[in-house]
């Protein structure tokens, strides 16, 4: 872990921006080191990794695609699900959270670049989808999440982030800024552009932990 780089990021971030340390494929020892360096929220893409690394002293976000058959395993462990991407998933989260009397903060994932290999609600469907999700008593819709186009130009990425910012403010106007609190966008390669377009939750992995070793 690059402690100097992490310290610089934490120092330069605006106070209202939440940093998610994306710890997928990294060890619990690396997570402990990041915690000691000031990280408090850890993002994981897979339920199995959350279960293996779980520490109740830390905050955990599910940021990857969540299969409905895994919901029952993850809802007791995480503080937020950032990847709500279908009504059937919303129904399952509601069902499992009702069983343990937990209200789950969620972000709606938007496929803002309309990429076939990504999950998420399409931009034009998002307002109606959020309205549906608001009816579930055990879901607390707190905002939006997206992944910028991986192979896009700077202009492509900014165009997507600008659309997300507009959608975010539209939801705030509809439901109030007290409820729609988070615009989660920006990763290691594009977080500066995301901050420029109003992101207040960034998900950084490589820039904190280094390159991932998927063969571990």
N, C-alpha and C positions, 0 to 999 in steps of 0.2 A: 504494500500500500504506500502511495506517495503522500506522506504526511504534510509535506510543504505545499503540495498542490491543493490538497483538501483544505488546509488552513487558509490558503489564499482565496479559495472559492467561498468558504464560510465568511471570511472577512468582507468580501466584495458583494455578497448577496444582499439585496434589500431586506429589511427586517420582516416584511410581510410575505416573503417567499419561503415555502417549505421545501427542504431538501430531503429527497428519498434516496437512500443509498441502496442501489440495486445489487443485491448480493448473490444473484443466481450463479450457481456452479462454484461459488467460493465457500470456504470452510467456516465453521463456527468460530475458530480461532481468529480468522481474518475479520469476522463480524465483531468479535470482542475488541479487536484492535481499533476498528473504526469507531466503535462506541466510546472507547477511551479517548479517541481524538475528537469527540463531539457529535458524532452522528447519533440520532435517536430513533429514526424510522427506517426500517429495512423493507425493501420490495423484493418479492419473489415471484417467479413465473409459474412454478409448479407446486402443487399441493404437497407432494411428497417431500420436497426440499423444506418447505415450511415446517412440516411435522418433524423432520430430522433435526432441524436447527433451532426449533422453537425455544425461546427463553422468555418467561413471563415478565421479565424486567425491561424488555425492549418492546417497541411498537412494530407491528407487522402489517404490510399492505400486500394484498394479492393484486398483481399488476398484469399477469398473463391470462390467456384464454382459460376460462373456467368451465370444465365439463359439469353437467348437472349431477352426475353420479358422484362427484367429488365435493359437492357443496356441504354435505353433512359433516365432512372431515375438517373443512376449513373455517366454517363460521364460528366455532368456539375459540379459534386461535387468532384471528386477524381483527384489526381495528378499522379496516376499510377494504372494500373490494372496488378496484379502479376499473374493472373490465366488464361491466354489465353491458351485454351486447345483444340480448334477445328477451322477448317477453317470457318465454319458457324458463329461461334462467332466472328472471325476476320472480316468477312464481315459485321456483324451487328454493331460492334464497328466503322468500317469505315463509314458506312451509317449514324450513329447517330452523329459521330464527324464532318462529313462533313456538317451537318445541322447547327452546331454552330461554324464552322470554327475553330475547336480545333484539334491539333495534340496530340494524347494520347500516352504517354510512356507506354509500355507494357513489361512484362516478359512472356516468354513461360514456362508454367508449364510442367514438365517432370515427368511421372510416373516411377521413376527410379527403384523402387522396384517391379514393375509390379504387384501391388496389385489390385485385382478385385474391391475392395471397394473405390478406389481412382480414381480421374480424372487425366488427363494429357496425353501428347504425349509420345509414347514409344520412348526409346532411339534411336532405329534404324530409326525412322521416323522423328527425330527432325531436321536434317540438311535440308531436303527437305521442311519441314513445315516452317522453318524460312525463307527460300528462297521465298516461296509463300507470306508470311506475309510482306516481305520487299517491295513487289510491291504495297502495299496500302499506298497512300500518307498521310493519317491521322493516321497511326500507326507508332510509333517510337519504334522499337524492341531494347530494351536496355540490354537484357540478359536472364537469365534462373532462374527458381524457382523450388524447389522440397520440398517434405516432406519425411524425412527419414522413414524407416520401424519402425512402432510403437512398435512392439514386437520383434524386432531383437536384436541380441547380439551386443556388441560393434564392433566386427569384421564385422558383417552384415552391420551396419550403416556406418562404415568407407569405406567398399567396394563400397557402393552406392555413398557416397560423393566423393570418388576418381574418379568414372566414370563421375560424374557431373563436376568435375574439368577438366578432360580431354576434355569433350564436350565443356565446356566453353572456353578453350584455342583454341580449333579447330575453334570455331566461331569467336574468336578474330583474329585469323590468316586469316580467310576468309574475315571479314568485318571491321577489325580494332578495337583496344582497345578503341578508342575514341567513337565508337558507341556501342560496346558490353561491357558495363561498369559494370554490376551487376551480381553476383552469389548469389541469395537469398536462403540460406539454413541454417538450424539451428534454433531450438526452445528451450524452457526452459530446456528440458531434454538432448539435444544433441548439444547445440551451440558450446561448446568447441571443439568437434570433427569436427564440420563444419568449424570453424576457422582454425583448423589444416590443412584442405584440401581446403583452399583458399576462403572460403565464405567472402564476403565483405558487406553482408546485412543479419542481423539476425532478427528473428521475435519472440519476447519474450512477453508472456502473464502472465502465472501463476507466474513466478519468480518476476514479477513487481507488479501485481495487487492481487496476491493470487488466491486461487481456485475459479473457476467460479460457480456461482449459476444459474443453468439453469431453476430454478423455479421462478425467479424474474418476 
